[in-house]
Amino acid sequence: MKARILICMGTSGISAGAEEVAKCFKKELNKYNLQSKYEIIRVGDRGLFRDVLVDIIEPNEERITYERVKVIDVPKIVKNHLKNGEYIKGLQAGKDYKQFFARQMRIVLSNCGEIDPENIEEYIEKDGYEAAKKALKMKPEEIIEEIKKSGLRGRGGAGFPTGLKWEFCRKAKSDTKYIICNADEGDPGAFMDRSILEGDPHSVVEGMIIGAYAIGANEGYIYCRAEYPLAVKRLDKAIGQAREKKFLGKNIFGSRFSFDLVIKEGAGAFVCGEETALIASIEGKRGTPNPRPPYPAQKGLWGKPSNINNVETLANIRHIIDKGADWFSSIGYNKSKGTKVFAIAGKVKNTGLVEVPMGTTIREIVYGSGGGMVNKKIPFKAVQLGGPSGGCLPESLFDTPIDYESINETGAIMGSGGMVIMDQRTCMVDIARFFLSFTVAESCGKCIPCRIGLKRMLEVLEQISEGNGKEEHLKFLKDMSQTIIDTALCGLGNTAPNPVLTTIRYFKDEYQAHIKDRSCPSHVCTNLVRFEINEDKCIKCGQCFTVCPTGAIDLKKREYPILNKEKCIKCKACIDVCPVMAIE
Amino acid sequence: MKIDVSHAKKIIQRYRKKKGILIPLLQDIQAIYGYVPEETVGLISKELSIYPVDIYGVTTFYTQFHLMPQGKHTIKVCQGTACHVMGGKGILNCISDKLGIKDGETTEDGRFSLERVACLGCCGMAPVVVVDEDFHGNCNFQKIDYLLNQYKSKKEES
């Protein structure tokens, strides 16, 4: 067997120059005549963002991982490691890398970063399509029973039991049915679906084959965001290869079951993640939601019964069929079974995708895999869960176990699993305003509470962050939120006030500071902040002078820098760069 | 400016007698012209019996479609949660100042168009800027300067 060189080539890897690194490896291997001994494999993202990750796997030897590999390092790796067998210590992935992966339980992500997503043979080698083969020998009802028993719940946000959803669609009477994969991952802060599609597209295809057979659909759609060009490309390739192997098309695996898949590219609308809006979009219309019932399981795409599942949910299916419902339900906590992938980002040391069993606490994720805060001097403030439909939780709720019910109790939601960590330099009023401006922009405009109500709330939040807040604004925000929650048409509107409600609930003093003292404790709301250079702390390093984009900082030799307030646009670049925090 | 509609005609032929085609059809048209020209809207309406109001309804609903010609390079600045926390707004303002345009606009010389996008799913390397199809992570003001200069000189070469 050839030794393997794995190079991580997801969107982030490519942006860090992975393609050049791969080319250089090829050139260097040829130079030392090693090309017959080593095979270069382009794998998807492994989840951790460390520029270019390169793994060297030789048979019967320990696996060596190098991080932040640059083109100039490649000749060294090939010469010293591959040819002479000496590891390059300085480049080897360190403590953070190990800590990031140590507490994870990778089921859905097990193939991401391990196999070439553009080669079906590699997927088959990892028992790929075995579950589909097995499922097609079972009765559809048996599959549904198995999924129900496993306790798998939708990973897209609401957490509806997948088995039940399938059963509803199975029971609907119709000559045609559809299965749809929702890959319109619009939540800012979540990127697990992108990584799964880029790193292991066949697992989603396989999940869809099983699902289609169980509900009795012969046609499937994958609705993917247009912002994910690489994911679309890899999916397209995967579907083509599956067709060649006769895993898709007529009489799959020699059975009487026929099934085929079509990719539909979205065109940039957050609301299309909502089931009924997604269906409207596939039909070529404006993506506006429709009232439910009728549910898609009765009347969905083209008026036929349709079943919609999220990418992560579908990627779980093959493992459940393969290893059984009992195995799956033994993982997890309370009514939430299995694992969940979280996308950790923001002011944390290790950013990336973490897959942990349900019931893990937020603290374990942030300080375990996340490795704590980036800058130890600026302490933690809040964690944002569930994107624009979720909420911000303070440190006191850090020991909340992650399962659908416990998270809902806090006022946030599990959502698709975005987890953005914020430090003391993040203003909660600003975050609430940010999310509302997002939902206002993305509201489809069909129902009044969402279209007008959210806009009014945003206006009030803008007044507060500009220093024109009034005492009665807080009550207004709460009342309006409740009205929108009660009356909006779809999930986007129903959950849009959550970021405002949770920030008021847990960070009320910050709102009070904005309204009463006209100050922003985190120095974010620019109208309420004045910049000054504290000469007691300043060490005259001149970094603020170099970084200022408008030339507002004047620096003369051996003197303290002077800030010209008229030129200053309050971009905070100087604050971020100052090593002694002398700018206040 | 007159545009050549023969490409659009060919595309429309491919989609005849299929259902749910409006969005992919418009995407293909935009891939050729860089935007959805008014002439093609009339053509689609006539050839496929779709009301212009429905076509405009779709083009204005989805952020991907443009009704005006775009610049040679499109700069997308991510304004997702992680990018916001890491200073994405400053990056947007900085580019906006440097080019003298707001988001959604194109520079007078037709070099750059500036767009804000919700989330590009690369939160681990926030703040993110995408020029055409190339992702640039961990952006700061110096990197923006470097990037803009790079693309400006690219234009001069060609």
Contacts between the chains, C-beta under 8 A, distances in Angstrom:
chain1	res1	chain2	res2	distance
A	11	B	121	7.3
A	11	B	122	5.8
A	11	B	135	5.8
A	12	B	122	5.6
A	12	B	124	6.2
A	12	B	125	5.5
A	12	B	135	7.3
A	12	B	137	6.6
A	14	B	135	7.2
A	15	B	122	7.5
A	15	B	125	7.1
A	15	B	134	7.0
A	15	B	135	3.8
A	15	B	136	6.4
A	15	B	137	5.6
A	16	B	137	7.3
A	48	B	124	8.0
A	49	B	124	3.5
A	49	B	125	5.7
A	185	B	121	6.5
A	186	B	118	6.7
A	186	B	119	7.1
A	187	B	119	7.1
A	188	B	79	7.8
A	188	B	80	3.3
A	188	B	81	4.4
A	188	B	82	7.3
A	188	B	83	7.9
A	188	B	84	7.9
A	188	B	118	5.5
A	188	B	119	3.6
A	188	B	123	7.8
A	189	B	80	6.0
A	189	B	81	4.0
A	189	B	82	5.5
A	189	B	119	6.7
A	189	B	123	5.6
A	190	B	119	7.7
A	190	B	121	7.5
A	190	B	123	7.9
A	191	B	119	7.9
A	191	B	121	3.8
A	191	B	122	6.7
A	191	B	123	5.8
A	191	B	124	7.7
A	193	B	121	8.0
A	194	B	121	4.2
A	225	B	121	7.9
A	226	B	27	7.7
A	226	B	64	5.5
A	227	B	117	6.8
A	227	B	119	7.8
A	227	B	120	5.7
A	227	B	121	6.9
A	228	B	121	6.4
A	229	B	133	6.7
A	264	B	23	7.7
A	264	B	24	7.5
A	265	B	23	7.7
A	265	B	24	7.0
A	265	B	27	6.5
A	266	B	62	7.8
A	266	B	64	8.0
A	267	B	23	5.5
A	267	B	26	7.7
A	267	B	27	6.7
A	267	B	58	8.0
A	267	B	62	3.5
A	267	B	63	7.5
A	267	B	64	4.1
A	267	B	65	6.5
A	268	B	62	5.2
A	268	B	63	3.8
A	268	B	64	4.0
A	268	B	117	7.8
A	269	B	61	6.5
A	269	B	62	5.2
A	269	B	63	6.7
A	270	B	118	6.2
A	281	B	23	6.9
A	282	B	20	5.9
A	283	B	19	7.5
A	283	B	20	4.8
A	284	B	19	7.6
A	284	B	20	4.3
A	284	B	21	5.9
A	284	B	22	3.7
A	284	B	23	5.4
A	284	B	58	7.3
A	285	B	22	7.6
A	285	B	54	7.8
A	285	B	57	8.0
A	285	B	58	7.0
A	286	B	57	5.3
A	286	B	58	5.9
A	286	B	61	4.3
A	287	B	61	6.6
A	287	B	62	7.4
A	302	B	19	7.2
A	302	B	20	8.0
A	343	B	123	6.2
A	343	B	124	7.9
A	345	B	81	7.6
A	345	B	82	3.7
A	345	B	123	3.5
A	345	B	124	5.8
A	345	B	126	6.2
A	346	B	81	7.6
A	346	B	82	5.3
A	346	B	85	4.8
A	346	B	86	7.0
A	346	B	123	7.7
A	346	B	126	7.6
A	347	B	85	6.6
A	347	B	86	7.6
A	351	B	82	7.8
A	351	B	123	6.9
A	351	B	124	3.9
A	351	B	125	7.7
A	351	B	126	7.9
A	352	B	124	5.1
A	384	B	81	6.2
A	387	B	81	6.9
A	418	B	81	6.9
A	418	B	123	7.6
A	420	B	81	4.7
A	420	B	82	5.2
A	420	B	85	6.0
A	420	B	123	7.3
A	422	B	85	5.6
A	426	B	85	5.7
A	431	B	84	7.8
A	431	B	85	7.9
A	434	B	81	7.4
A	434	B	84	5.3
A	435	B	81	7.7
A	438	B	79	7.9
A	438	B	118	6.5
A	441	B	118	8.0
A	442	B	118	7.1
A	444	B	61	7.5
A	547	B	140	7.8
A	547	B	141	6.2
A	547	B	142	7.3
A	549	B	94	5.4
A	549	B	97	7.2
A	549	B	141	4.8
A	550	B	97	7.6
A	569	B	93	6.8
A	569	B	97	7.6
A	571	B	90	4.4
A	571	B	93	6.5
A	571	B	94	6.8
A	571	B	141	7.8
A	572	B	87	7.1
A	572	B	90	6.5
A	573	B	90	6.7
A	573	B	140	7.4
A	573	B	141	5.5
A	576	B	87	7.1
